[in-house]
Amino acid sequence: MNAFLQSAKSLVGGLTDIGLMLLALAIVCALLVGGNVPFFGAVTANIIALVKDLGSNGLVGLIALGIILWLFSHRSMA
């Protein structure tokens, strides 16, 4: 059972890494080309909207941002 959990954790960690790499690629492509990039969509507009929503919620947005950052910083692939 422990081996299954380790392999599932490794799979989810790998998929998260791929997702973050695709997000970085989408941001770079959107900045170079501008506007909607095929396949990636309006990623920069979505990020701006997310930051605006977190900022308009005051303390709740700050807590949510802290939780998101904690989740990404405390994961391990081992």
VOGU-312259 format. One record per atom (N, C-alpha, C): residue number from 1; residue in three letters; x, y negated, z negated; atom name. Coordinates in Angstrom, 1 decimal, padded with zeros to 4 digits. Each point is the difference from the previous one (the first is absolute). Layout:
N
<tivex lumkol="NUM" tigu="ALA" xx="X" yy="Y" zz="Z" rolum="CA"/>
...
END
This chain:
78
<tivex lumkol="1" tigu="MET" xx="000.8" yy="001.2" zz="000.0" rolum="N"/>
<tivex lumkol="1" tigu="MET" xx="-000.8" yy="-001.2" zz="000.0" rolum="CA"/>
<tivex lumkol="1" tigu="MET" xx="000.9" yy="-001.3" zz="000.0" rolum="C"/>
<tivex lumkol="2" tigu="ASN" xx="001.1" yy="000.1" zz="-000.8" rolum="N"/>
<tivex lumkol="2" tigu="ASN" xx="000.9" yy="-001.2" zz="000.0" rolum="CA"/>
<tivex lumkol="2" tigu="ASN" xx="000.6" yy="-000.2" zz="001.3" rolum="C"/>
<tivex lumkol="3" tigu="ALA" xx="000.4" yy="001.0" zz="000.8" rolum="N"/>
<tivex lumkol="3" tigu="ALA" xx="000.6" yy="-000.1" zz="001.3" rolum="CA"/>
<tivex lumkol="3" tigu="ALA" xx="-001.0" yy="-000.7" zz="000.9" rolum="C"/>
<tivex lumkol="4" tigu="PHE" xx="-001.3" yy="000.4" zz="-000.1" rolum="N"/>
<tivex lumkol="4" tigu="PHE" xx="-001.0" yy="-000.6" zz="000.9" rolum="CA"/>
<tivex lumkol="4" tigu="PHE" xx="-000.1" yy="-001.5" zz="-000.3" rolum="C"/>
<tivex lumkol="5" tigu="LEU" xx="000.0" yy="-000.4" zz="-001.3" rolum="N"/>
<tivex lumkol="5" tigu="LEU" xx="-000.1" yy="-001.4" zz="-000.4" rolum="CA"/>
<tivex lumkol="5" tigu="LEU" xx="001.2" yy="-000.8" zz="000.5" rolum="C"/>
<tivex lumkol="6" tigu="GLN" xx="001.1" yy="000.6" zz="-000.1" rolum="N"/>
<tivex lumkol="6" tigu="GLN" xx="001.3" yy="-000.6" zz="000.5" rolum="CA"/>
<tivex lumkol="6" tigu="GLN" xx="-000.1" yy="-000.3" zz="001.5" rolum="C"/>
<tivex lumkol="7" tigu="SER" xx="-000.5" yy="001.1" zz="000.7" rolum="N"/>
<tivex lumkol="7" tigu="SER" xx="000.0" yy="-000.2" zz="001.5" rolum="CA"/>
<tivex lumkol="7" tigu="SER" xx="-001.1" yy="-001.0" zz="000.4" rolum="C"/>
<tivex lumkol="8" tigu="ALA" xx="-001.1" yy="000.0" zz="-000.7" rolum="N"/>
<tivex lumkol="8" tigu="ALA" xx="-001.1" yy="-001.0" zz="000.3" rolum="CA"/>
<tivex lumkol="8" tigu="ALA" xx="000.5" yy="-001.4" zz="-000.4" rolum="C"/>
<tivex lumkol="9" tigu="LYS" xx="000.7" yy="-000.2" zz="-001.0" rolum="N"/>
<tivex lumkol="9" tigu="LYS" xx="000.6" yy="-001.3" zz="-000.4" rolum="CA"/>
<tivex lumkol="9" tigu="LYS" xx="001.0" yy="-000.4" zz="001.0" rolum="C"/>
<tivex lumkol="10" tigu="SER" xx="000.8" yy="000.9" zz="000.5" rolum="N"/>
<tivex lumkol="10" tigu="SER" xx="001.0" yy="-000.4" zz="001.0" rolum="CA"/>
<tivex lumkol="10" tigu="SER" xx="-000.7" yy="-000.4" zz="001.3" rolum="C"/>
<tivex lumkol="11" tigu="LEU" xx="-001.0" yy="000.8" zz="000.4" rolum="N"/>
<tivex lumkol="11" tigu="LEU" xx="-000.8" yy="-000.4" zz="001.2" rolum="CA"/>
<tivex lumkol="11" tigu="LEU" xx="-000.6" yy="-001.3" zz="-000.1" rolum="C"/>
<tivex lumkol="12" tigu="VAL" xx="-000.7" yy="-000.3" zz="-001.1" rolum="N"/>
<tivex lumkol="12" tigu="VAL" xx="-000.6" yy="-001.3" zz="-000.2" rolum="CA"/>
<tivex lumkol="12" tigu="VAL" xx="001.0" yy="-001.2" zz="000.0" rolum="C"/>
<tivex lumkol="13" tigu="GLY" xx="001.2" yy="000.3" zz="-000.6" rolum="N"/>
<tivex lumkol="13" tigu="GLY" xx="001.1" yy="-001.0" zz="000.0" rolum="CA"/>
<tivex lumkol="13" tigu="GLY" xx="000.5" yy="-000.3" zz="001.4" rolum="C"/>
<tivex lumkol="14" tigu="GLY" xx="000.2" yy="001.1" zz="000.7" rolum="N"/>
<tivex lumkol="14" tigu="GLY" xx="000.4" yy="-000.1" zz="001.4" rolum="CA"/>
<tivex lumkol="14" tigu="GLY" xx="-001.0" yy="-000.8" zz="000.9" rolum="C"/>
<tivex lumkol="15" tigu="LEU" xx="-001.2" yy="000.3" zz="-000.2" rolum="N"/>
<tivex lumkol="15" tigu="LEU" xx="-001.1" yy="-000.7" zz="000.8" rolum="CA"/>
<tivex lumkol="15" tigu="LEU" xx="000.0" yy="-001.5" zz="-000.4" rolum="C"/>
<tivex lumkol="16" tigu="THR" xx="000.2" yy="-000.3" zz="-001.3" rolum="N"/>
<tivex lumkol="16" tigu="THR" xx="000.0" yy="-001.4" zz="-000.5" rolum="CA"/>
<tivex lumkol="16" tigu="THR" xx="001.2" yy="-000.7" zz="000.6" rolum="C"/>
<tivex lumkol="17" tigu="ASP" xx="001.1" yy="000.6" zz="000.1" rolum="N"/>
<tivex lumkol="17" tigu="ASP" xx="001.2" yy="-000.6" zz="000.6" rolum="CA"/>
<tivex lumkol="17" tigu="ASP" xx="-000.2" yy="-000.3" zz="001.5" rolum="C"/>
<tivex lumkol="18" tigu="ILE" xx="-000.6" yy="001.0" zz="000.7" rolum="N"/>
<tivex lumkol="18" tigu="ILE" xx="-000.3" yy="-000.2" zz="001.4" rolum="CA"/>
<tivex lumkol="18" tigu="ILE" xx="-001.0" yy="-001.2" zz="000.2" rolum="C"/>
<tivex lumkol="19" tigu="GLY" xx="-001.0" yy="-000.1" zz="-000.9" rolum="N"/>
<tivex lumkol="19" tigu="GLY" xx="-001.0" yy="-001.1" zz="000.1" rolum="CA"/>
<tivex lumkol="19" tigu="GLY" xx="000.7" yy="-001.3" zz="-000.3" rolum="C"/>
<tivex lumkol="20" tigu="LEU" xx="000.9" yy="-000.1" zz="-000.9" rolum="N"/>
<tivex lumkol="20" tigu="LEU" xx="000.7" yy="-001.2" zz="-000.3" rolum="CA"/>
<tivex lumkol="20" tigu="LEU" xx="000.9" yy="-000.4" zz="001.2" rolum="C"/>
<tivex lumkol="21" tigu="MET" xx="000.6" yy="001.0" zz="000.6" rolum="N"/>
<tivex lumkol="21" tigu="MET" xx="000.9" yy="-000.4" zz="001.2" rolum="CA"/>
<tivex lumkol="21" tigu="MET" xx="-000.9" yy="-000.5" zz="001.1" rolum="C"/>
<tivex lumkol="22" tigu="LEU" xx="-001.1" yy="000.7" zz="000.2" rolum="N"/>
<tivex lumkol="22" tigu="LEU" xx="-000.9" yy="-000.5" zz="001.1" rolum="CA"/>
<tivex lumkol="22" tigu="LEU" xx="-000.5" yy="-001.4" zz="-000.3" rolum="C"/>
<tivex lumkol="23" tigu="LEU" xx="-000.3" yy="-000.3" zz="-001.3" rolum="N"/>
<tivex lumkol="23" tigu="LEU" xx="-000.5" yy="-001.3" zz="-000.4" rolum="CA"/>
<tivex lumkol="23" tigu="LEU" xx="001.1" yy="-001.1" zz="000.3" rolum="C"/>
<tivex lumkol="24" tigu="ALA" xx="001.3" yy="000.3" zz="-000.3" rolum="N"/>
<tivex lumkol="24" tigu="ALA" xx="001.1" yy="-000.9" zz="000.3" rolum="CA"/>
<tivex lumkol="24" tigu="ALA" xx="000.1" yy="-000.2" zz="001.5" rolum="C"/>
<tivex lumkol="25" tigu="LEU" xx="-000.1" yy="001.1" zz="000.8" rolum="N"/>
<tivex lumkol="25" tigu="LEU" xx="000.1" yy="-000.1" zz="001.4" rolum="CA"/>
<tivex lumkol="25" tigu="LEU" xx="-001.2" yy="-000.9" zz="000.6" rolum="C"/>
<tivex lumkol="26" tigu="ALA" xx="-001.1" yy="000.2" zz="-000.6" rolum="N"/>
<tivex lumkol="26" tigu="ALA" xx="-001.2" yy="-000.8" zz="000.5" rolum="CA"/>
<tivex lumkol="26" tigu="ALA" xx="000.2" yy="-001.5" zz="-000.3" rolum="C"/>
<tivex lumkol="27" tigu="ILE" xx="000.6" yy="-000.3" zz="-001.2" rolum="N"/>
<tivex lumkol="27" tigu="ILE" xx="000.2" yy="-001.4" zz="-000.3" rolum="CA"/>
<tivex lumkol="27" tigu="ILE" xx="001.0" yy="-000.6" zz="000.9" rolum="C"/>
<tivex lumkol="28" tigu="VAL" xx="001.1" yy="000.7" zz="000.3" rolum="N"/>
<tivex lumkol="28" tigu="VAL" xx="001.0" yy="-000.5" zz="000.9" rolum="CA"/>
<tivex lumkol="28" tigu="VAL" xx="-000.5" yy="-000.2" zz="001.4" rolum="C"/>
<tivex lumkol="29" tigu="CYS" xx="-000.8" yy="001.0" zz="000.5" rolum="N"/>
<tivex lumkol="29" tigu="CYS" xx="-000.6" yy="-000.1" zz="001.3" rolum="CA"/>
<tivex lumkol="29" tigu="CYS" xx="-001.0" yy="-001.2" zz="000.1" rolum="C"/>
<tivex lumkol="30" tigu="ALA" xx="-000.8" yy="-000.2" zz="-001.1" rolum="N"/>
<tivex lumkol="30" tigu="ALA" xx="-000.9" yy="-001.1" zz="000.0" rolum="CA"/>
<tivex lumkol="30" tigu="ALA" xx="000.7" yy="-001.3" zz="000.0" rolum="C"/>
<tivex lumkol="31" tigu="LEU" xx="001.1" yy="-000.1" zz="-000.7" rolum="N"/>
<tivex lumkol="31" tigu="LEU" xx="000.7" yy="-001.3" zz="-000.1" rolum="CA"/>
<tivex lumkol="31" tigu="LEU" xx="000.7" yy="-000.3" zz="001.4" rolum="C"/>
<tivex lumkol="32" tigu="LEU" xx="000.5" yy="001.1" zz="000.6" rolum="N"/>
<tivex lumkol="32" tigu="LEU" xx="000.7" yy="-000.2" zz="001.3" rolum="CA"/>
<tivex lumkol="32" tigu="LEU" xx="-001.0" yy="-000.3" zz="001.1" rolum="C"/>
<tivex lumkol="33" tigu="VAL" xx="-001.1" yy="000.7" zz="000.1" rolum="N"/>
<tivex lumkol="33" tigu="VAL" xx="-000.9" yy="-000.2" zz="001.1" rolum="CA"/>
<tivex lumkol="33" tigu="VAL" xx="-001.1" yy="-001.0" zz="-000.3" rolum="C"/>
<tivex lumkol="34" tigu="GLY" xx="-000.4" yy="000.0" zz="-001.3" rolum="N"/>
<tivex lumkol="34" tigu="GLY" xx="-001.1" yy="-000.9" zz="-000.4" rolum="CA"/>
<tivex lumkol="34" tigu="GLY" xx="-001.4" yy="000.6" zz="000.3" rolum="C"/>
<tivex lumkol="35" tigu="GLY" xx="-000.9" yy="-000.3" zz="-000.9" rolum="N"/>
<tivex lumkol="35" tigu="GLY" xx="-001.4" yy="000.4" zz="000.2" rolum="CA"/>
<tivex lumkol="35" tigu="GLY" xx="-000.2" yy="001.5" zz="-000.3" rolum="C"/>
<tivex lumkol="36" tigu="ASN" xx="-001.0" yy="000.6" zz="000.7" rolum="N"/>
<tivex lumkol="36" tigu="ASN" xx="-000.3" yy="001.4" zz="-000.2" rolum="CA"/>
<tivex lumkol="36" tigu="ASN" xx="001.0" yy="000.8" zz="000.8" rolum="C"/>
<tivex lumkol="37" tigu="VAL" xx="000.6" yy="001.0" zz="-000.6" rolum="N"/>
<tivex lumkol="37" tigu="VAL" xx="000.9" yy="000.9" zz="000.7" rolum="CA"/>
<tivex lumkol="37" tigu="VAL" xx="-000.7" yy="001.3" zz="000.2" rolum="C"/>
<tivex lumkol="38" tigu="PRO" xx="-000.1" yy="000.5" zz="001.3" rolum="N"/>
<tivex lumkol="38" tigu="PRO" xx="-000.7" yy="001.3" zz="000.2" rolum="CA"/>
<tivex lumkol="38" tigu="PRO" xx="000.6" yy="001.1" zz="-001.0" rolum="C"/>
<tivex lumkol="39" tigu="PHE" xx="-000.9" yy="000.8" zz="-000.5" rolum="N"/>
<tivex lumkol="39" tigu="PHE" xx="000.3" yy="001.1" zz="-000.9" rolum="CA"/>
<tivex lumkol="39" tigu="PHE" xx="000.1" yy="-000.5" zz="-001.4" rolum="C"/>
<tivex lumkol="40" tigu="PHE" xx="000.6" yy="-001.2" zz="-000.3" rolum="N"/>
<tivex lumkol="40" tigu="PHE" xx="000.1" yy="-000.4" zz="-001.3" rolum="CA"/>
<tivex lumkol="40" tigu="PHE" xx="-001.1" yy="-001.0" zz="-000.5" rolum="C"/>
<tivex lumkol="41" tigu="GLY" xx="-000.7" yy="-000.7" zz="000.9" rolum="N"/>
<tivex lumkol="41" tigu="GLY" xx="-001.0" yy="-000.9" zz="-000.3" rolum="CA"/>
<tivex lumkol="41" tigu="GLY" xx="000.5" yy="-001.2" zz="-000.6" rolum="C"/>
<tivex lumkol="42" tigu="ALA" xx="-000.8" yy="-000.7" zz="-000.8" rolum="N"/>
<tivex lumkol="42" tigu="ALA" xx="000.3" yy="-001.3" zz="-000.6" rolum="CA"/>
<tivex lumkol="42" tigu="ALA" xx="000.6" yy="000.3" zz="-001.4" rolum="C"/>
<tivex lumkol="43" tigu="VAL" xx="001.2" yy="000.6" zz="-000.1" rolum="N"/>
<tivex lumkol="43" tigu="VAL" xx="000.6" yy="000.4" zz="-001.3" rolum="CA"/>
<tivex lumkol="43" tigu="VAL" xx="000.3" yy="-001.3" zz="-000.8" rolum="C"/>
<tivex lumkol="44" tigu="THR" xx="000.6" yy="-001.0" zz="000.7" rolum="N"/>
<tivex lumkol="44" tigu="THR" xx="000.4" yy="-001.2" zz="-000.8" rolum="CA"/>
<tivex lumkol="44" tigu="THR" xx="-001.3" yy="-000.7" zz="-000.5" rolum="C"/>
<tivex lumkol="45" tigu="ALA" xx="-001.0" yy="-000.1" zz="000.7" rolum="N"/>
<tivex lumkol="45" tigu="ALA" xx="-001.3" yy="-000.6" zz="-000.5" rolum="CA"/>
<tivex lumkol="45" tigu="ALA" xx="-000.5" yy="000.8" zz="-001.2" rolum="C"/>
<tivex lumkol="46" tigu="ASN" xx="000.1" yy="001.3" zz="000.1" rolum="N"/>
<tivex lumkol="46" tigu="ASN" xx="-000.5" yy="000.8" zz="-001.1" rolum="CA"/>
<tivex lumkol="46" tigu="ASN" xx="000.8" yy="-000.2" zz="-001.3" rolum="C"/>
<tivex lumkol="47" tigu="ILE" xx="001.4" yy="-000.1" zz="000.2" rolum="N"/>
<tivex lumkol="47" tigu="ILE" xx="000.8" yy="-000.2" zz="-001.2" rolum="CA"/>
<tivex lumkol="47" tigu="ILE" xx="-000.3" yy="-001.4" zz="-000.6" rolum="C"/>
<tivex lumkol="48" tigu="ILE" xx="-000.1" yy="-001.0" zz="000.9" rolum="N"/>
<tivex lumkol="48" tigu="ILE" xx="-000.4" yy="-001.4" zz="-000.5" rolum="CA"/>
<tivex lumkol="48" tigu="ILE" xx="-001.3" yy="000.0" zz="-000.8" rolum="C"/>
<tivex lumkol="49" tigu="ALA" xx="-001.0" yy="000.8" zz="000.6" rolum="N"/>
<tivex lumkol="49" tigu="ALA" xx="-001.3" yy="000.0" zz="-000.7" rolum="CA"/>
<tivex lumkol="49" tigu="ALA" xx="000.2" yy="000.7" zz="-001.4" rolum="C"/>
<tivex lumkol="50" tigu="LEU" xx="000.8" yy="001.1" zz="000.0" rolum="N"/>
<tivex lumkol="50" tigu="LEU" xx="000.2" yy="000.7" zz="-001.3" rolum="CA"/>
<tivex lumkol="50" tigu="LEU" xx="000.6" yy="-000.9" zz="-001.0" rolum="C"/>
<tivex lumkol="51" tigu="VAL" xx="001.1" yy="-000.7" zz="000.4" rolum="N"/>
<tivex lumkol="51" tigu="VAL" xx="000.6" yy="-001.0" zz="-001.0" rolum="CA"/>
<tivex lumkol="51" tigu="VAL" xx="-000.9" yy="-001.1" zz="-000.4" rolum="C"/>
<tivex lumkol="52" tigu="LYS" xx="-000.8" yy="-000.5" zz="000.9" rolum="N"/>
<tivex lumkol="52" tigu="LYS" xx="-001.0" yy="-001.0" zz="-000.3" rolum="CA"/>
<tivex lumkol="52" tigu="LYS" xx="-001.0" yy="000.5" zz="-001.0" rolum="C"/>
<tivex lumkol="53" tigu="ASP" xx="-000.5" yy="001.2" zz="000.2" rolum="N"/>
<tivex lumkol="53" tigu="ASP" xx="-001.0" yy="000.6" zz="-000.9" rolum="CA"/>
<tivex lumkol="53" tigu="ASP" xx="000.6" yy="000.2" zz="-001.4" rolum="C"/>
<tivex lumkol="54" tigu="LEU" xx="001.3" yy="000.5" zz="-000.1" rolum="N"/>
<tivex lumkol="54" tigu="LEU" xx="000.6" yy="000.2" zz="-001.3" rolum="CA"/>
<tivex lumkol="54" tigu="LEU" xx="000.3" yy="-001.3" zz="-000.6" rolum="C"/>
<tivex lumkol="55" tigu="GLY" xx="000.3" yy="-001.0" zz="000.7" rolum="N"/>
<tivex lumkol="55" tigu="GLY" xx="000.3" yy="-001.3" zz="-000.6" rolum="CA"/>
<tivex lumkol="55" tigu="GLY" xx="-001.3" yy="-000.7" zz="-000.5" rolum="C"/>
<tivex lumkol="56" tigu="SER" xx="-001.1" yy="000.2" zz="000.7" rolum="N"/>
<tivex lumkol="56" tigu="SER" xx="-001.2" yy="-000.7" zz="-000.4" rolum="CA"/>
<tivex lumkol="56" tigu="SER" xx="-000.7" yy="000.7" zz="-001.2" rolum="C"/>
<tivex lumkol="57" tigu="ASN" xx="000.5" yy="001.2" zz="-000.4" rolum="N"/>
<tivex lumkol="57" tigu="ASN" xx="-000.6" yy="000.7" zz="-001.1" rolum="CA"/>
<tivex lumkol="57" tigu="ASN" xx="000.7" yy="-000.3" zz="-001.3" rolum="C"/>
<tivex lumkol="58" tigu="GLY" xx="001.1" yy="-000.8" zz="000.0" rolum="N"/>
<tivex lumkol="58" tigu="GLY" xx="000.7" yy="-000.4" zz="-001.2" rolum="CA"/>
<tivex lumkol="58" tigu="GLY" xx="000.6" yy="001.1" zz="-000.7" rolum="C"/>
<tivex lumkol="59" tigu="LEU" xx="-000.3" yy="000.2" zz="-001.3" rolum="N"/>
<tivex lumkol="59" tigu="LEU" xx="000.6" yy="001.0" zz="-000.8" rolum="CA"/>
<tivex lumkol="59" tigu="LEU" xx="-000.2" yy="001.4" zz="000.5" rolum="C"/>
<tivex lumkol="60" tigu="VAL" xx="-001.3" yy="000.2" zz="000.4" rolum="N"/>
<tivex lumkol="60" tigu="VAL" xx="-000.3" yy="001.4" zz="000.5" rolum="CA"/>
<tivex lumkol="60" tigu="VAL" xx="000.8" yy="000.3" zz="001.3" rolum="C"/>
<tivex lumkol="61" tigu="GLY" xx="000.2" yy="-001.0" zz="000.8" rolum="N"/>
<tivex lumkol="61" tigu="GLY" xx="000.9" yy="000.2" zz="001.2" rolum="CA"/>
<tivex lumkol="61" tigu="GLY" xx="001.4" yy="000.3" zz="-000.4" rolum="C"/>
<tivex lumkol="62" tigu="LEU" xx="000.5" yy="-000.7" zz="-001.0" rolum="N"/>
<tivex lumkol="62" tigu="LEU" xx="001.4" yy="000.2" zz="-000.5" rolum="CA"/>
<tivex lumkol="62" tigu="LEU" xx="000.2" yy="001.4" zz="-000.6" rolum="C"/>
<tivex lumkol="63" tigu="ILE" xx="-001.0" yy="000.4" zz="-000.7" rolum="N"/>
<tivex lumkol="63" tigu="ILE" xx="000.0" yy="001.4" zz="-000.6" rolum="CA"/>
<tivex lumkol="63" tigu="ILE" xx="000.0" yy="001.0" zz="001.1" rolum="C"/>
<tivex lumkol="64" tigu="ALA" xx="-000.9" yy="-000.2" zz="001.0" rolum="N"/>
<tivex lumkol="64" tigu="ALA" xx="-000.1" yy="001.0" zz="001.1" rolum="CA"/>
<tivex lumkol="64" tigu="ALA" xx="001.3" yy="000.0" zz="000.8" rolum="C"/>
<tivex lumkol="65" tigu="LEU" xx="000.7" yy="-001.1" zz="000.2" rolum="N"/>
<tivex lumkol="65" tigu="LEU" xx="001.3" yy="000.0" zz="000.7" rolum="CA"/>
<tivex lumkol="65" tigu="LEU" xx="001.0" yy="000.7" zz="-000.9" rolum="C"/>
<tivex lumkol="66" tigu="GLY" xx="000.0" yy="-000.2" zz="-001.3" rolum="N"/>
<tivex lumkol="66" tigu="GLY" xx="000.9" yy="000.7" zz="-000.8" rolum="CA"/>
<tivex lumkol="66" tigu="GLY" xx="-000.1" yy="001.5" zz="000.0" rolum="C"/>
<tivex lumkol="67" tigu="ILE" xx="-001.3" yy="000.5" zz="000.1" rolum="N"/>
<tivex lumkol="67" tigu="ILE" xx="-000.2" yy="001.4" zz="000.0" rolum="CA"/>
<tivex lumkol="67" tigu="ILE" xx="000.4" yy="000.6" zz="001.4" rolum="C"/>
<tivex lumkol="68" tigu="ILE" xx="-000.2" yy="-000.8" zz="001.1" rolum="N"/>
<tivex lumkol="68" tigu="ILE" xx="000.4" yy="000.5" zz="001.3" rolum="CA"/>
<tivex lumkol="68" tigu="ILE" xx="001.6" yy="000.1" zz="000.0" rolum="C"/>
<tivex lumkol="69" tigu="LEU" xx="000.6" yy="-001.1" zz="-000.5" rolum="N"/>
<tivex lumkol="69" tigu="LEU" xx="001.5" yy="000.1" zz="000.0" rolum="CA"/>
<tivex lumkol="69" tigu="LEU" xx="000.5" yy="001.1" zz="-000.9" rolum="C"/>
<tivex lumkol="70" tigu="TRP" xx="-000.6" yy="000.2" zz="-001.1" rolum="N"/>
<tivex lumkol="70" tigu="TRP" xx="000.4" yy="001.1" zz="-000.9" rolum="CA"/>
<tivex lumkol="70" tigu="TRP" xx="-000.1" yy="001.3" zz="000.7" rolum="C"/>
<tivex lumkol="71" tigu="LEU" xx="-001.1" yy="000.3" zz="000.7" rolum="N"/>
<tivex lumkol="71" tigu="LEU" xx="-000.2" yy="001.2" zz="000.7" rolum="CA"/>
<tivex lumkol="71" tigu="LEU" xx="001.0" yy="000.3" zz="001.0" rolum="C"/>
<tivex lumkol="72" tigu="PHE" xx="000.4" yy="-001.0" zz="000.7" rolum="N"/>
<tivex lumkol="72" tigu="PHE" xx="001.0" yy="000.2" zz="001.1" rolum="CA"/>
<tivex lumkol="72" tigu="PHE" xx="001.4" yy="000.1" zz="-000.6" rolum="C"/>
<tivex lumkol="73" tigu="SER" xx="000.3" yy="-000.6" zz="-001.2" rolum="N"/>
<tivex lumkol="73" tigu="SER" xx="001.4" yy="000.0" zz="-000.5" rolum="CA"/>
<tivex lumkol="73" tigu="SER" xx="000.2" yy="001.2" zz="-000.9" rolum="C"/>
<tivex lumkol="74" tigu="HIS" xx="-001.0" yy="000.7" zz="-000.5" rolum="N"/>
<tivex lumkol="74" tigu="HIS" xx="000.2" yy="001.1" zz="-000.9" rolum="CA"/>
<tivex lumkol="74" tigu="HIS" xx="-000.3" yy="001.4" zz="000.6" rolum="C"/>
<tivex lumkol="75" tigu="ARG" xx="000.1" yy="000.1" zz="001.3" rolum="N"/>
<tivex lumkol="75" tigu="ARG" xx="-000.2" yy="001.3" zz="000.6" rolum="CA"/>
<tivex lumkol="75" tigu="ARG" xx="001.4" yy="000.6" zz="000.4" rolum="C"/>
<tivex lumkol="76" tigu="SER" xx="000.0" yy="001.3" zz="000.0" rolum="N"/>
<tivex lumkol="76" tigu="SER" xx="001.3" yy="000.6" zz="000.4" rolum="CA"/>
<tivex lumkol="76" tigu="SER" xx="-000.3" yy="001.1" zz="001.0" rolum="C"/>
<tivex lumkol="77" tigu="MET" xx="000.9" yy="000.3" zz="000.8" rolum="N"/>
<tivex lumkol="77" tigu="MET" xx="-000.1" yy="001.1" zz="001.0" rolum="CA"/>
<tivex lumkol="77" tigu="MET" xx="000.4" yy="001.3" zz="-000.5" rolum="C"/>
<tivex lumkol="78" tigu="ALA" xx="000.6" yy="000.1" zz="-001.2" rolum="N"/>
<tivex lumkol="78" tigu="ALA" xx="000.6" yy="001.3" zz="-000.5" rolum="CA"/>
<tivex lumkol="78" tigu="ALA" xx="-001.1" yy="001.0" zz="-000.4" rolum="C"/>
END
